[in-house]
Amino acid sequence: MVSAKEIYDYIDGFAPFDTQMSYDNSGLLVGDFNTRSRKVVLALDADKQVVDEAVGLGAKIIVTHHPVIFNPLRSVMFDSVPYAAAKNDITIISAHTNLDIACGGVNDCLAKAVGVYADRRFDEDCAIFGHLDDAATAECFAKRIKLNMGLNGLRYTNVNDSIKTAVVSCGAGGGNIFMAAELGADSFITGEIKHHEIIFANEHNISVFDLGHFNSENMIIDRLTVLLSKQFPEAEFVKSKVFSDKTIYIK
């Protein structure tokens, strides 16, 4: 068995919780550090299906990337995830922006997956500036990303015929497009970007690659599952089979 405190301390060792951004709410969010379990479920998010999955597996601990409680709660309803977890004596640990910026964390995993080699890190903004091994057109780079990451689809803008550099910012990183322009990047890769940010990118000759929030971060759950399994072989760490991207891509 493994305790929630042991899991928390291990994650804290490579992605310190005190490095999370000021708006974040990472840490132990439901339950108790003394909770012990033979099985642990990992998911990008904890929804009611994930809680039900944990109950079915007999798992008393869930580890997520996105905080199960993000904004302050003014009430706790019977149909809410925190209530469902507490009702079933399930503890939830969430590692969010601290894991985004950690070495080997979400943003590093995304950069590696899309073939961007880091030259400079901007942890305070959750961004990496780097280069590609070989220059590519926007279309070729989009196809390469789709193939390498096994995506069903992605959005991109075709405004640059020779992409050599990129800024990578996982999740809702669209606001870092302004940094990308200051750095002179040819491209910008993220999980969410707003309309006016795309217009800005077009005006500054930066090709944008919007992978979707889920796609830009979900690979960290595989990595966490492997790391925790090696660290605590006495417990079974299971990636959720019920939580998936809710976006449908028409081919």
Buried (B, 14 or more C-beta within 10 A) or exposed (E): BBBBBBBBEBBBEBBBBEBBBEEBBBBBBBBEBEBBBBBBBBBBBBBBBBBEBBBEBEBBBBBBBBBBBBEEEEEEEEEBBBBBBBEBEBBBBBBBBBBBBBEBBBBBBBBBBBBBEBEEBBBEBBBBBBBBEEBBBBEEBBBBBBEEBEBEBBEBBEBBBEBBBBBBBBBBBBBBBBBBBEBEBBBBBBBBBEEEBBEBBEEBBBBBBBBBBBBBBBBBBEBBBEBBBEBBEEBBBBBBEBBEBEEEEEE
